[in-house]
Amino acid sequence: MKYCLLITATLFLLGCSPQNEPFDMGTTKAIATGSTKVCLDCHTKKTPGIVASWKSGKMAEAGVGCFECHEADTDDVDAMDHFGNTIAIIVSPYDCAQCHSTEAEEFLGSHHAEAGEVLGSQDNYLGEIVEGYPASVSGCQACHGSYVKVEAGGGLSADTWPNFGVGRVNPDGSAGSCSSCHSRHDFSIAQARIPETCGKCHMGPDHPQLEVYRESKHNIAFQSHGEEMNLHGKPWVVGVDYSAAPTCATCHVSETPNQPATHDPANRMSWDLKPAVSVHTEDWESKRNSMKEVCTNCHSPQYVDQHYIQMDAGIELYNEKFAKPAGEIMSALRSVGLLDSIPFNEKIEWTYFELWHHEGRRARNGLAMSGPDYVQWHGFYEVAQHFYVKLVPEAEELLPGVTGEVLARPEHSWFSGEMSQEIRAEVTREYKDKY
């Protein structure tokens, strides 16, 4: 009797009459708590889209509802009273770990969970200081994550919420947002497997993975054979449950005949393509072998090995011909006090930043993911242009002679006019009449 009175009172406070038609259970299993039933009876009317999304997903199928995920202890920093129930708005990885402990542990140890660390980087300085704080809130932090601030009563500050950045720092101290990849409230596994989900953040001039994928043969196969992908399948083992095409998930996180699924995409990455100069990742040979095992489900060992030979050669070219020399020139300017400590208040700082952060990353990602236009015209062409006709003249204007030692190296002989006419003619022999 006491429980019935509580439900009646709660529905009244929510503005829902107990005589209104209750939530239709349909094909869902029994809900674990009476509190979730109260949530559903009201939210079916207040936010029907959320309820419909939840009802169509695996959570409803398993009998896991609103209160099971949003329940909070009264001493939680973001706890709030919601019509008689203590809840938290944010469902963090710690909450998900109650049922998905392995996945949460992998995710919490991943680079994704560390994405919020960008808030202390040059990228965020650009967004928050140079451009202005709202640009960071809705730009940088929307992908990388915010430090969520809790207001009185458990509400969340508009400076930091809504936010589904993958490295979001949550009020309970956890880092990350599972809903970055598994959107609320249906948590579709197929959605986490399509390239566009990754492309919400992995796109644009400085991390163009989606654009590179779209021009690759991998995407051509995906677009022409998408109906054969078995995207809702579980298990989803490449070469066994599908073979039509790879997506981002295939290569970076999903199962193979010899590897389990992982929630750390870096487990198969042998190069770090983010910094100004690329370096091998920790335990890179093991990680490369893991990725090669993915590739050999569709390609021959020779094909895979020679892809990596080409990729490594391209990254070494970028490092040695452009990135390291550009860094040397910038260091030389700083060492004599021609650049101050304020980031981005000098023209050459923008030039250098774009060389590695935009053009350099595009070239390197093109190499890794078989995107030829991103290797060439969106990549090395623009790296070379930034280096030779922007950074070098700008550096010489600040300190005449500062680029002399760099440009005297054999790889830059074309620029100084020291390349032999025979070599130049050999390279252009078939095209001289066409241009």
Sequence and secondary structure as in RCSB ss.txt:
>XXXX:A:sequence
MKYCLLITATLFLLGCSPQNEPFDMGTTKAIATGSTKVCLDCHTKKTPGIVASWKSGKMAEAGVGCFECHEADTD
DVDAMDHFGNTIAIIVSPYDCAQCHSTEAEEFLGSHHAEAGEVLGSQDNYLGEIVEGYPASVSGCQACHGSYVKV
EAGGGLSADTWPNFGVGRVNPDGSAGSCSSCHSRHDFSIAQARIPETCGKCHMGPDHPQLEVYRESKHNIAFQSH
GEEMNLHGKPWVVGVDYSAAPTCATCHVSETPNQPATHDPANRMSWDLKPAVSVHTEDWESKRNSMKEVCTNCHS
PQYVDQHYIQMDAGIELYNEKFAKPAGEIMSALRSVGLLDSIPFNEKIEWTYFELWHHEGRRARNGLAMSGPDYV
QWHGFYEVAQHFYVKLVPEAEELLPGVTGEVLARPEHSWFSGEMSQEIRAEVTREYKDKY
>XXXX:A:secstr
 HHHHHHHHHHHHTT  TTS     TT    S HHHHHHHHHHHHH HHHHHHHHTSHHHHTT  HHHHHB  TT
STT EEETTEEE S   HHHHTTT HHHHHHHHTSTTTTGGGGGGSHHHHIIIIII HHHIIIIIHHHH  B  B
 GGG B TTT S   TT B TTS B  GGGTS TTT  TTGGGSHHHHHTTS SSS  HHHHHHHSHHHHHHHHH
GGGS TT SS  BTTTB S   HHHHHTS BTTB   S GGGG  EE SSSS EE TTHHHHHHHHHHHHTTTS 
HHHHHHHHHHHHHHHHHIIIIIIHHHHHHHHHHHHTTSS SSTT SHHHHHHHHIIIIIIHHHHHHHHHT HHHH
IIIIIHHHHHHIIIIIHHHHHHHSTTTTHHHHTSGGGHHHHT S HHHHHHHHTTTTTT 
